[in-house]
Amino acid sequence: MTGVADEVRELLARFNTADLADRLVRLGIRGRTGDTCECPIARLIRSQVPAAADPGLWGDEPGQFAVGIARVQTPEGSVPMPPRVVSFVAAFDMGMLGELRDVGV
């Protein structure tokens, strides 16, 4: 049986591509800059990992999900993000990927 941390790790590995932003656009995933629970990577995880789907499981408390600069916190522990995902998060938070920002945010 695979744990949620392994599912997150595998998902991030599948999205560790140069066209990550384009893939998120095609999936209709957008997000908020500087928000560990509502950024595109958080929303990707919620949409693809059933155990992370409930927004109530996301937050800054221990045992909750959250996306950081280079890691994703899960109830099972921290998962390092692959390099292209880290670069994506940095670019998104700097406002370089406006097409992925929620409208009005």
PyMOL commands that set and color helices and strands:
alter all, ss='L'
color gray80, all
select helices_A, chain A and resi 4-14+20-27+40-48+50-52+55-57+83-93+98-100
alter helices_A, ss='H'
color red, helices_A
select strands_A, chain A and resi 66-67+71-74+77-80
alter strands_A, ss='S'
color yellow, strands_A
deselect
rebuild
show_as cartoon
